[in-house]
Amino acid sequence: MAEKGKTTDNRSMHVTILGVLGILFAIIGAAIIAIPGMPGRGSGIGTGLVVIGVVLLVIAFLRLYYKRP
């Protein structure tokens, strides 16, 4: 019987997903804030998305930093 090893590390996948979502939310939020005529501009949606994006990036960084093997 051959040993089967894990091919991916779940922590790395979680960090990658959180990082990508954080970057996307931050970019979309900045676009809503900066582009005149964007739907939702002035309602706080853009600022909320930027804040959520930054929080997700911080969580991804902390998860990567503290969960090192």
C-alpha positions in Angstrom: 0.0 0.0 0.0 1.3 3.4 -1.0 1.2 6.4 1.3 -1.0 9.2 0.1 0.1 12.7 0.9 -1.9 15.8 0.9 -1.4 17.7 -2.4 -2.5 21.1 -1.2 -2.3 22.9 2.1 -5.7 24.2 3.2 -4.1 27.2 5.0 -2.5 28.4 1.8 -5.8 28.0 -0.1 -7.6 30.1 2.5 -5.0 32.8 2.5 -5.1 32.9 -1.3 -8.9 33.1 -1.4 -9.0 35.8 1.3 -6.3 37.8 -0.5 -8.0 37.7 -3.9 -11.3 38.6 -2.5 -9.8 41.5 -0.5 -8.0 42.9 -3.6 -11.2 42.6 -5.7 -13.4 44.3 -3.0 -10.8 47.1 -2.6 -10.5 47.7 -6.3 -14.3 47.7 -6.9 -14.8 50.0 -3.9 -12.2 52.4 -5.1 -13.8 52.4 -8.6 -17.2 53.2 -7.1 -15.7 56.0 -5.1 -13.5 57.5 -7.9 -15.5 57.2 -11.1 -18.2 59.9 -11.7 -21.6 58.5 -12.6 -21.0 55.1 -11.1 -24.2 53.5 -9.6 -24.1 53.6 -5.8 -21.7 56.5 -5.7 -22.4 58.6 -2.6 -24.3 55.9 -0.8 -21.4 54.5 1.1 -21.2 51.2 -0.8 -17.7 52.1 -2.2 -16.3 53.0 1.2 -17.8 49.8 2.7 -16.2 47.7 0.0 -12.8 49.3 0.5 -13.0 48.7 4.2 -14.1 45.1 3.8 -11.3 44.5 1.2 -8.7 45.9 3.6 -10.0 43.8 6.5 -9.9 40.7 4.3 -6.3 41.5 3.3 -5.3 42.0 6.9 -6.9 38.7 7.9 -5.1 36.9 5.1 -1.8 38.3 6.1 -2.2 37.4 9.8 -3.4 33.9 8.9 -0.3 33.4 6.7 2.0 34.9 9.3 0.8 33.0 12.4 -0.1 29.7 10.8 3.4 29.0 9.4 4.4 25.3 10.0 
